[in-house]
C-alpha cells in the first residue's frame, strides 16, 4: 500500500513538473511573439531636428525605446536587402514576423515592385506592432537607373559639370525615392576617381569638385526629407581592388579622409564604412581587419575625432572584404557601427548580437545607443507616425 501511494505521489509530481515546463515554454513563446505597443508620438519632427539639441525629440526617443524588448532593440541594427542579389520578398516577410530586422535595402527591382514591397512591409509592421522601417537604396546618380528600373533618367555623377546640375538631378532622384517610400539614400560616393569599382560613381572626374558637388547632393537630398550617406569611409578611391571580392588595404596615409570634415560640419546624416584595412599607419592601423570591424576607424576616428553624430552604416556584410571575419556582424557593432547592412544570414546576425547584448554590459550600451540613433532618425524622416 505504501509503495502504491509513493508511486502515485511520484507520478503526480512528474505530471505537475511537465505541466509547469509546458506552461513555461508557452509563456516563453508568447513573450517572443508578443505585439509591442509602440507609444504614439503627437509631435512631428523633421530631418534638421536630428543633429539639434531638442528635448522633445530626446523624450520621444526614450519613450519609444523603453517600450521595446531586447529582440526589437537589436532588430533596429539589422538591414537586409530585397530584390535581385538580395533576399526574396518571402524571406523579408519571415524576418518581419520574427521581429529581427529594423529596415530594408531596396537593392534591385522596378519602381512598381519597390513601391509594392514597402506597402506590404509597412502593413505587416503595423499588424505586428513592429517599429516602422528605414527603407534605403543605392540611388547614386551613376547607378540609380540600373538599380531602380523605371526611375527618371539622370546623368552619371562623373558626367555632371555644375552644382546647379547636381542639385537638379538630385531633386529628380529624390522625387522617385519619395514616390516609392524610400527615406534613406546610400549616396553620394565621395571617393577619389582612380578606382575602377567606385571611380565612375563619384564626382571625382575633377578632384576639386568632389567636396562641393557631394555637399550639394547631400544638402538637396536632405531638403527633400531623405537621409543622405557619404561613402566609402575612410576612402575607397585610391586602392586598386574591389571590396566585393576581397579585403582591400590602404598602405600608409589616409589620403581621402579630408573629404569628410566639411560634409560632417554641414550636416550629412549618414556615413558608410568600407571593408578596407589600414596598415603602416601608426595611428589608424586596423591590425588586418576591415575598417567596418575596427573601433580605431569607426569610433576613434569617425565618431570621436571627426565628431560625427549621425548614423554609421557598414558596407554590405556579404562582400568578400568582410565575410572571412568570424562573427563579423558582432564585431562591426562592437566597433561602433549603427546599422549592419546585408548580413549573409540576418537571423544568425540578430541571434549573435542579441546573445552578446544580454551578456556584455559595454556591448549592450553600444547597441542601445545605436538603436536610439536609429529611432531618432525614424522620427525625423517621419517613418514613425
Residue, then its C-alpha position, 0 to 999 in steps of 0.5 A: x500500500x505504501x509503495x502504491x501511494x509513493x508511486x502515485x505521489x511520484x507520478x503526480x509530481x512528474x505530471x505537475x513538473x511537465x505541466x509547469x515546463x509546458x506552461x513555461x515554454x508557452x509563456x516563453x513563446x508568447x513573450x517572443x511573439x508578443x505585439x509591442x505597443x509602440x507609444x504614439x508620438x503627437x509631435x512631428x519632427x523633421x530631418x534638421x531636428x536630428x543633429x539639434x539639441x531638442x528635448x522633445x525629440x530626446x523624450x520621444x526617443x526614450x519613450x519609444x525605446x523603453x517600450x521595446x524588448x531586447x529582440x526589437x532593440x537589436x532588430x533596429x541594427x539589422x538591414x537586409x536587402x530585397x530584390x535581385x542579389x538580395x533576399x526574396x520578398x518571402x524571406x523579408x516577410x519571415x524576418x518581419x514576423x520574427x521581429x529581427x530586422x529594423x529596415x530594408x535595402x531596396x537593392x534591385x527591382x522596378x519602381x512598381x515592385x519597390x513601391x509594392x514591397x514597402x506597402x506590404x512591409x509597412x502593413x505587416x509592421x503595423x499588424x505586428x506592432x513592429x517599429x516602422x522601417x528605414x527603407x534605403x537604396x543605392x540611388x547614386x546618380x551613376x547607378x540609380x537607373x540600373x538599380x531602380x528600373x523605371x526611375x527618371x533618367x539622370x546623368x552619371x555623377x562623373x558626367x555632371x559639370x555644375x552644382x546647379x546640375x547636381x542639385x537638379x538631378x538630385x531633386x529628380x532622384x529624390x522625387x522617385x525615392x519619395x514616390x516609392x517610400x524610400x527615406x534613406x539614400x546610400x549616396x553620394x560616393x565621395x571617393x577619389x576617381x582612380x578606382x575602377x569599382x567606385x571611380x565612375x560613381x563619384x564626382x571625382x572626374x575633377x578632384x576639386x569638385x568632389x567636396x562641393x558637388x557631394x555637399x550639394x547632393x547631400x544638402x538637396x537630398x536632405x531638403x527633400x526629407x531623405x537621409x543622405x550617406x557619404x561613402x566609402x569611409x575612410x576612402x575607397x578611391x585610391x586602392x586598386x581592388x574591389x571590396x566585393x571580392x576581397x579585403x582591400x588595404x590602404x598602405x600608409x596615409x589616409x589620403x581621402x579622409x579630408x573629404x569628410x570634415x566639411x560634409x560632417x560640419x554641414x550636416x550629412x546624416x549618414x556615413x558608410x564604412x568600407x571593408x578596407x584595412x589600414x596598415x603602416x599607419x601608426x595611428x589608424x592601423x586596423x591590425x588586418x581587419x576591415x575598417x567596418x570591424x575596427x573601433x580605431x576607424x569607426x569610433x576613434x576616428x569617425x565618431x570621436x575625432x571627426x565628431x560625427x553624430x549621425x548614423x554609421x552604416x557598414x558596407x554590405x556584410x556579404x562582400x568578400x572584404x568582410x565575410x572571412x571575419x568570424x562573427x563579423x556582424x558582432x564585431x562591426x557593432x562592437x566597433x561602433x557601427x549603427x546599422x549592419x547592412x546585408x548580413x549573409x544570414x540576418x537571423x544568425x546576425x540578430x541571434x549573435x548580437x542579441x546573445x552578446x547584448x544580454x551578456x556584455x554590459x559595454x556591448x549592450x550600451x553600444x547597441x542601445x545607443x545605436x538603436x536610439x540613433x536609429x529611432x531618432x532618425x525614424x522620427x525625423x524622416x517621419x517613418x514613425x507616425 
